[in-house]
Amino acid sequence: MDMKSIYLLIPLAPLLGSLIAGLFGWAIGRRAAHIATISGVAVSFALSAYTLNYLLNGGESFNGNLYTWLSVNGVDLNIGFLVDNLTAMMMCVVTFVSLMVHIYTIGYMAEDPGYQRFFSYISLFTFSMLMLVMSNNFVQLFFGWEAVGLVSYLLIGFWFKRPTATFANLKAFLVNRVGDLGFLLGIGLVLAHFGTLDYAEVFAKAPELKDATISLFAGADWSLMTVTCILLFIGAMGKSAQFPLHVWLPDSMEGPTPISALIHAATMVTAGIFMVSRMSPLFEMSDTALNFVLVIGAITALFMGFLGIIQNDIKRVVAYSTLSQLGYMTVALGASAYSVALMHLMTHAFFKALLFLAAGSVIMGMHHDQDIRNMGGLRKYMKITWITSLIGSLALIGTPFFSGFYSKDSIILAVEASKLPGAGFAYFAVIAGVFVTAFYSFRMYFLVFHGKEQWMIKKDHGHDAHGHDDHAAHADDDHADHHHGLGPNDKPHESPWVVTLPLILLAIPSVVIGYIAIGPMLAGEFFKGVLTVNLEAHPAMEVVQHHAHDAFGMATHALATLPFWLAFAGAASAWLFYMKAPQIPAAFDRFFTSIGIRKLLEEKYYMDHLYINVFTAGARVLGTVLWKVGDTLLIDGLIVNGTAKLVGLFSSIIRRLQTGYIYHYAFAMIIGALLLMTWWLGGVLTMQ
């Protein structure tokens, strides 16, 4: 099999599995449906790993079109693949995490009536993401971009009988459309000024248009590169959940836990990070656009982390951690450290998928109770989930030698070295974010796995635990035999092997992948010829490369640096507050409540209120005005009905003249003849 056939099979294998499970799942049954989809993704992962190995061992990158979809005014819109080291890395991450999620789903969705439908959706999602990362042109990129958005809509609202789920998927869909409008306008500018949508041709022509300007408003010229890059990044703000288009991601926890791992760890939310990295030849030509990226990422990294501190739903804590980490990746993009952003994308995919799936395992063990205040002491009952959660948490907070450390510390180094105006604020945000991340991560870890067994205390007091439920709400709709929380005779239990095996397999790269990858990805030539960086203007990568040569030395040196001690302080504070002295966080809570900060965090900075009460309500008011004035009054009232009334009035006057009497008509003819003669005589006299 030649490489071109392999590249074609990588996205088509999950698509085939999705079609089998989706169209014929009712006939072939559950087992055959999950075998078909898992086999498709497994084939895709194996071929992706083969592709990466082929490229690392001297194989040539591939950039070619499969067929022309459309030709318009001499512009060809093609379906094609660009497979280089960046693509191969993304393919491996996407397919590996997707494979783990597929296996995990066998156990997690075992009692769900929509079993085959769910497998069909997640395989279709994998196909869409692969088409996005393998594209060699903006048209196919946009197809994959919209396809992952559509499938995420289906997955977030998978339990469509729950009002909260249908609200969440609609919210995700609409917020992403806002970002996608910017993305589409950016692609439109590329087509208008570059005359092509092929990556290679656009990048080759970019230097000629570096100083080109466009006039958006009369008398004001704007840099073409700046406007194009900011518009493209607005698309990334929606897909990668950057402030202020982040509001959809926490609500998307309404979907089943496996899709939380799939959408929010390795795939959909990282599409924006991948896209900006791929567009590095364009972004490097606009410091304004890079500074915009840097500041937006810094705001997201810090302020979304604050929201994670007050969450009590286990999945929402991990969701806000995802928002914060996406902010870190975006900060790296703004500092022109694209390879660092991509490395954090990769390491984050493993440990965040691990944390989401571990959260799902805890939810299963707690009989679908998601409130961390009702947990405690689970390490005795769920040893594999406990150990893997600890590994994921240590990687997340940047513990030396764990995967997250290498990418996270490299981001901090890059921001510190950046010369952009927003770098000072961004550095403060990522440094402060280290403490915040460690605090909320270990707050969750200690409340879930250590301390008093709160579920036992609640049973002893004669009532069950309460928490937000992944399964229970939809199970009630389907009249399934579920109860909410642990019953009087229940104990937490470890999950089946189809759940724990993916946890173990994800824990391994969460520990080692950073140590292995930092040399070639940051100090080596893994991304040579793929990413473009102007080191004179943006010297951040020179500093990062200096540290990245020695992975062991970087980790040991970190023990004396500020980020390590901030992470340690965050974890230690969580242990002190929630294990030893719970009166301290209670006192803080009362203080922050008294000055309004608690309310501000609970309301998520009032962003939802702003969108609902200003933009949505404003749109409804505008729509009502256009309906009442434009449609009802002007169009229906004046133009349509007014015309009819005018014709009717004219007709009623004419109708009075049509009496049917001959002497009336004779009289009218005589009067008419007299008028004509008078007019004629008047004209003759005037001429004389």
Salt bridges, closest charged atoms under 4 A:
ASP84 OD2 - ARG278 NH1 2.79
GLU111 OE1 - HIS482 NE2 3.02
ASP112 OD2 - HIS474 NE2 2.60
GLU146 OE1 - ARG177 NH2 3.08
ASP180 OD2 - ARG177 NH2 2.46
ASP251 OD2 - LYS171 NZ 2.83
ASP251 OD1 - ARG316 NH1 3.69
ASP251 OD1 - LYS604 NZ 3.89
GLU254 OE1 - ARG162 NH2 2.79
GLU254 OE2 - HIS468 NE2 3.48
GLU284 OE1 - HIS538 ND1 2.79
ASP287 OD1 - HIS538 NE2 2.62
ASP371 OD2 - ARG373 NH2 2.78
GLU453 OE2 - LYS380 NZ 2.92
ASP470 OD1 - LYS315 NZ 3.12
ASP478 OD1 - LYS161 NZ 3.25
ASP490 OD2 - HIS367 ND1 3.83
ASP490 OD2 - HIS483 NE2 3.10
GLU525 OE2 - LYS528 NZ 3.92
ASP589 OD1 - ARG598 NH1 2.82
GLU602 OE2 - ARG598 NE 2.87
GLU603 OE2 - LYS599 NZ 3.19
GLU603 OE1 - HIS609 NE2 2.69
ASP608 OD1 - LYS171 NZ 2.91
ASP608 OD2 - LYS604 NZ 3.13
